[in-house]
Amino acid sequence: MKVLGISGSMRKDGNTAALVRKIVDYVDTEGCDEFETEFISLAGKKINPCMGCEKCREAKWCVQKDDWTEVANKIVNCDVLVFGSPTYFYDVNGQTKNLIDRTYSLYHDRKLNGKYSVVVSVCADRGCERTLESLEGFVNTHGFSYLGYVSGRGFKEGEVLNDLHAQKKCTEVAEKILKLVSNTHRDSKKSE
């Protein structure tokens, strides 16, 4: 089972990355050999906004040439997506929104339908709820099965690690991911 963590923050090692990594690292450490984990930061990646050209309807993939293709391929090939964004003006940041908008090209053939997801938001003070709503809208539109969310508070790099509620939620959602394998084994034994 492939678990992919994506931090949409432009701070490579910022608070959003810290929470997403905490979930992915927990699965990697506590999981069995059946888990393959990966973490990607969108910091430093070139992801253009959707141009609304509609060429993806025929191509079934976004025709723009930038770093979106690499990230999108990893999303398509994962089983579980842990997707996080910092909060900018009460919503996801621009880099995260660009990535989301471009996945319209994956919607035509429902390429993400049936995968699992966890969403993560981080804010300095307020706005995490709206960020979560945007991330939840993305995963719901694409037909992901929702495993939960983590919402953390922090401004300075690493500050979110002091948010004990967020740390507890990271462990809870990571445990849900780990249970997927045991449930899959149980279901496969029933069908034998």
C-alpha positions as CSV (number, residue, x, y, z in Angstrom):
1,M,0.0,0.0,0.0
2,K,1.5,3.3,-1.1
3,V,1.1,6.3,1.3
4,L,2.0,9.7,-0.2
5,G,2.3,12.8,1.9
6,I,2.2,16.2,0.2
7,S,3.0,19.5,1.9
8,G,1.6,22.4,-0.2
9,S,3.6,24.9,1.8
10,M,6.3,27.1,0.2
11,R,8.4,26.5,3.3
12,K,10.1,23.1,2.7
13,D,10.5,22.3,6.4
14,G,7.6,24.4,7.7
15,N,4.7,23.5,10.0
16,T,2.6,21.9,7.3
17,A,5.5,19.7,6.3
18,A,6.0,18.8,10.0
19,L,2.5,17.5,10.4
20,V,2.3,15.7,7.1
21,R,5.7,14.0,7.8
22,K,4.6,13.0,11.3
23,I,1.7,11.0,9.8
24,V,3.7,9.5,7.0
25,D,6.7,8.7,9.3
26,Y,4.4,7.1,11.9
27,V,3.0,4.8,9.2
28,D,6.5,4.0,7.9
29,T,7.8,3.2,11.4
30,E,4.8,1.4,12.8
31,G,3.5,-0.2,9.6
32,C,4.5,-3.6,8.2
33,D,6.4,-4.2,5.0
34,E,3.1,-3.8,3.1
35,F,3.4,0.0,3.4
36,E,5.5,2.1,1.0
37,T,5.7,5.8,2.1
38,E,6.9,9.0,0.3
39,F,6.8,12.6,1.2
40,I,6.8,15.5,-1.3
41,S,7.1,19.2,-0.6
42,L,5.7,21.6,-3.2
43,A,8.2,24.2,-2.1
44,G,10.4,25.1,-5.1
45,K,8.2,23.3,-7.6
46,K,6.8,25.1,-10.6
47,I,3.0,24.5,-10.7
48,N,1.2,26.9,-13.0
49,P,-2.5,27.7,-12.5
50,C,-5.1,26.0,-14.6
51,M,-5.6,27.9,-17.9
52,G,-9.1,26.7,-18.4
53,C,-8.2,25.6,-21.9
54,E,-10.3,22.4,-21.6
55,K,-7.7,20.4,-23.7
56,C,-7.6,17.9,-20.8
57,R,-11.1,16.7,-21.7
58,E,-9.6,15.0,-24.8
59,A,-6.1,14.3,-23.5
60,K,-7.4,13.0,-20.1
61,W,-4.3,14.7,-18.6
62,C,-3.2,18.3,-18.1
63,V,-1.3,19.4,-21.2
64,Q,0.9,22.0,-19.4
65,K,4.6,21.2,-19.0
66,D,5.8,21.8,-15.4
67,D,6.3,20.0,-12.1
68,W,2.6,19.2,-11.8
69,T,3.0,16.1,-14.0
70,E,5.5,14.5,-11.6
71,V,3.3,15.2,-8.5
72,A,0.1,14.1,-10.3
73,N,1.6,10.8,-11.3
74,K,2.5,10.1,-7.7
75,I,-1.1,10.9,-6.6
76,V,-2.5,8.7,-9.3
77,N,-0.3,5.8,-8.2
78,C,-0.8,6.1,-4.4
79,D,-3.4,4.3,-2.3
80,V,-3.5,6.9,0.5
81,L,-2.9,10.6,0.1
82,V,-2.0,12.8,3.1
83,F,-2.4,16.3,1.8
84,G,-1.6,19.4,3.7
85,S,-1.7,23.2,3.2
86,P,-0.9,26.2,5.2
87,T,-3.6,28.8,5.7
88,Y,-3.2,32.0,3.7
89,F,-6.1,34.5,4.1
90,Y,-8.5,31.9,5.5
91,D,-7.9,29.3,2.7
92,V,-5.3,27.1,1.1
93,N,-2.2,28.8,-0.3
94,G,-1.8,29.5,-4.0
95,Q,0.6,26.6,-4.8
96,T,-1.8,24.1,-3.2
97,K,-4.8,25.7,-5.1
98,N,-2.9,25.4,-8.4
99,L,-2.2,21.7,-7.8
100,I,-5.9,21.1,-6.9
101,D,-7.3,23.1,-9.9
102,R,-5.1,21.2,-12.4
103,T,-6.5,17.9,-11.1
104,Y,-9.6,18.7,-13.0
105,S,-7.8,16.9,-15.8
106,L,-7.9,13.7,-13.7
107,Y,-11.6,14.1,-13.0
108,H,-12.8,13.2,-16.5
109,D,-11.9,9.5,-16.0
110,R,-12.2,9.5,-12.2
111,K,-8.5,8.6,-11.9
112,L,-8.5,9.3,-8.1
113,N,-11.8,7.6,-7.2
114,G,-11.5,5.0,-4.5
115,K,-8.3,6.1,-2.9
116,Y,-8.1,7.1,0.7
117,S,-7.2,10.5,2.1
118,V,-6.2,12.5,5.2
119,V,-6.1,16.3,5.0
120,V,-4.0,18.7,7.1
121,S,-4.3,22.4,7.7
122,V,-2.0,24.7,9.6
123,C,-2.7,28.3,10.6
124,A,-1.0,30.9,12.8
125,D,-4.2,31.9,14.5
126,R,-7.5,31.4,12.6
127,G,-8.7,30.1,9.3
128,C,-7.8,26.4,9.5
129,E,-11.5,25.4,9.1
130,R,-11.8,27.0,5.7
131,T,-8.5,25.5,4.6
132,L,-9.9,22.1,5.7
133,E,-13.1,22.7,3.8
134,S,-11.1,23.4,0.6
135,L,-9.0,20.3,1.0
136,E,-12.1,18.2,1.8
137,G,-13.8,19.6,-1.3
138,F,-10.9,18.4,-3.4
139,V,-10.9,14.8,-1.9
140,N,-14.7,14.6,-2.0
141,T,-15.0,15.7,-5.6
142,H,-12.5,13.1,-6.7
143,G,-14.2,10.3,-4.7
144,F,-11.5,9.6,-2.1
145,S,-12.6,7.7,1.1
146,Y,-12.0,10.2,3.9
147,L,-10.0,9.0,6.9
148,G,-9.9,12.2,8.8
149,Y,-8.1,15.5,9.2
150,V,-5.5,17.2,11.3
151,S,-5.6,20.9,12.1
152,G,-2.6,22.6,13.8
153,R,-1.6,26.0,15.0
154,G,1.9,27.4,14.5
155,F,3.6,30.3,12.8
156,K,7.4,30.0,13.3
157,E,9.0,26.9,11.8
158,G,8.4,23.9,14.0
159,E,6.0,25.7,16.3
160,V,3.2,23.3,15.4
161,L,5.0,20.6,17.1
162,N,4.0,22.3,20.4
163,D,0.3,21.8,19.5
164,L,-0.5,18.7,21.5
165,H,-4.0,18.3,20.0
166,A,-2.6,18.3,16.5
167,Q,0.1,15.8,17.5
168,K,-2.5,13.5,19.0
169,K,-4.7,13.7,15.8
170,C,-1.6,12.8,13.7
171,T,-1.3,9.6,15.6
172,E,-5.0,8.9,15.3
173,V,-5.2,9.3,11.6
174,A,-1.9,7.3,11.1
175,E,-3.5,4.5,13.1
176,K,-6.5,4.6,10.7
177,I,-4.1,4.2,7.8
178,L,-2.4,1.2,9.4
179,K,-5.8,-0.4,10.0
180,L,-6.5,-0.4,6.2
181,V,-4.0,-3.2,5.7
182,S,-5.5,-5.4,8.5
183,N,-9.0,-4.7,7.1
184,T,-7.9,-5.6,3.6
185,H,-6.4,-8.9,4.9
186,R,-9.6,-9.7,6.8
187,D,-11.8,-8.9,3.7
188,S,-9.6,-11.1,1.4
189,K,-9.8,-14.0,3.8
190,K,-13.6,-13.8,3.9
191,S,-13.7,-14.0,0.1
192,E,-11.5,-17.1,0.0
